Amino acid sequence: MQGHISLSKTEKQYQFFYLILMLLVALIFLGILFLKDFQSPFSDEDVISIQKLDEKAKFDQKQKYSFKIMDSTYNQIKHLTSEMPEAFVETKITYGINDLVNYYNAGETPVLDIRKDAYPQIALFYKMYFDDKKTIATVTEDTEKFKKQFEDCSIGFREKKNQLFQRNNELKARTQ
């Protein structure tokens, strides 16, 4: 017959702590063994966030200069009257619009900020606004030209009417 060995309460506690300690040592050993070549996604997070902040600062700095182009181009378009713009003004406005379209595309490093996508849309708006101003100028010019032609025709018509009236009067005077 074999005797059953029972452990005292303190021995059971020591055994429990010993098993927990062995489990922790095994977890640490296996963790080091399996994860030694694993690259942590958190190690690059600080570098990535610093790069994003630098990118944002570069965009903000470059954006300050783009405001000058936007404002000057808009003011040039806004100040156009109902007359056709002169060739050099039209060329300057066209260059301003093209500069806005290509402002963030040209450069040594591409800008990754999504706010840059607004600039081609702004340039498209300026182009439509400029085209509308040119259309108004063309329509106004054509209207003035047609008014002048109408006046010339009216004057010619009155002269022909007077000549015809005088001729009729001369014919009546001859026949009487």
Order of alpha helices (4+ residues) and beta strands (2+ residues): alpha-alpha-alpha-alpha
